Amino acid sequence: MANIISDETIEYVGILAKLELSPEEKEQAKKDMGNMLDYIDMLNGLDTEGVEPMSHVFPVHNVFREDVVTNGDGHDATLANAPAQKDDAFKVPKTVE
């Protein structure tokens, strides 16, 4: 199969990824990209007849629960500890003039 990646493609990908590659890194990137494309070509050649499409390898279920209050917020117990209260809130000294 041997997908051959051009120097222009590597330059373009480098610009898109905002990478400055040395000549050695460009050559390695060309080899790596070619290997990836060869592997994709090999996967495209596999017989997938009768294989059910899936989005995850493992079964995924909705893990969210209903948003139901089960224990309350303890508002009254919290305010019971306040030295001063006003309108169901802590009353504190003014800090800014």
C-alpha positions as CSV (number, residue, x, y, z in Angstrom):
1,M,0.0,0.0,0.0
2,A,2.7,2.4,1.1
3,N,1.0,5.7,1.4
4,I,3.5,8.4,0.5
5,I,3.2,11.7,2.3
6,S,4.6,14.7,0.4
7,D,6.9,17.4,1.9
8,E,4.1,19.9,1.2
9,T,1.6,17.9,3.2
10,I,4.0,17.8,6.2
11,E,4.6,21.5,6.0
12,Y,0.8,22.2,5.8
13,V,0.1,19.9,8.8
14,G,3.0,21.6,10.7
15,I,1.4,25.0,10.0
16,L,-2.0,23.8,11.1
17,A,-0.6,22.3,14.3
18,K,1.7,25.3,14.8
19,L,4.7,23.1,15.0
20,E,8.2,23.9,13.9
21,L,9.8,20.6,12.8
22,S,13.4,19.9,12.1
23,P,14.2,18.1,8.8
24,E,14.7,14.9,10.8
25,E,11.3,15.3,12.6
26,K,9.7,16.0,9.2
27,E,11.0,12.7,7.8
28,Q,9.9,10.8,10.9
29,A,6.4,12.5,10.7
30,K,6.2,11.4,7.0
31,K,6.9,7.8,7.9
32,D,4.5,7.9,10.9
33,M,1.7,9.4,8.8
34,G,2.3,6.9,6.0
35,N,2.2,4.0,8.6
36,M,-1.1,5.4,10.0
37,L,-2.7,5.6,6.6
38,D,-1.5,2.1,5.7
39,Y,-3.1,0.8,8.8
40,I,-6.4,2.6,8.0
41,D,-6.3,1.1,4.5
42,M,-5.8,-2.3,6.1
43,L,-8.8,-1.8,8.4
44,N,-10.9,-0.6,5.5
45,G,-10.2,-3.9,3.8
46,L,-11.6,-6.0,6.6
47,D,-14.9,-7.8,6.1
48,T,-17.3,-6.2,8.5
49,E,-20.4,-7.9,7.1
50,G,-22.8,-8.7,9.9
51,V,-20.9,-6.7,12.5
52,E,-23.2,-4.4,14.4
53,P,-22.0,-0.8,14.5
54,M,-21.2,0.5,18.0
55,S,-20.0,3.8,19.5
56,H,-18.2,2.3,22.5
57,V,-16.4,-1.0,23.1
58,F,-18.1,-1.4,26.5
59,P,-21.9,-1.0,27.0
60,V,-22.6,2.6,28.1
61,H,-25.6,3.4,30.1
62,N,-26.9,6.8,31.3
63,V,-25.1,7.2,34.7
64,F,-27.0,10.3,35.7
65,R,-29.7,10.1,38.4
66,E,-32.8,12.1,38.9
67,D,-32.0,15.4,40.7
68,V,-34.0,14.7,43.8
69,V,-33.2,16.2,47.2
70,T,-32.9,13.3,49.7
71,N,-31.4,14.9,52.8
72,G,-32.1,18.6,52.6
73,D,-29.6,21.4,52.9
74,G,-29.6,21.7,56.7
75,H,-30.5,25.4,56.4
76,D,-32.2,25.7,59.8
77,A,-29.5,23.8,61.6
78,T,-26.8,26.0,60.0
79,L,-28.6,29.2,60.9
80,A,-29.1,28.0,64.5
81,N,-25.3,28.5,65.0
82,A,-25.3,32.1,63.7
83,P,-24.7,34.8,66.3
84,A,-27.0,37.1,64.3
85,Q,-29.5,36.4,61.5
86,K,-31.4,38.6,59.1
87,D,-33.9,37.4,56.4
88,D,-32.8,33.7,56.7
89,A,-29.1,34.5,56.3
90,F,-26.1,35.2,58.5
91,K,-25.8,38.8,59.5
92,V,-22.2,40.0,59.5
93,P,-20.5,43.3,60.3
94,K,-20.2,45.7,57.4
95,T,-16.6,45.5,55.9
96,V,-16.7,48.1,53.1
97,E,-17.6,51.8,53.5
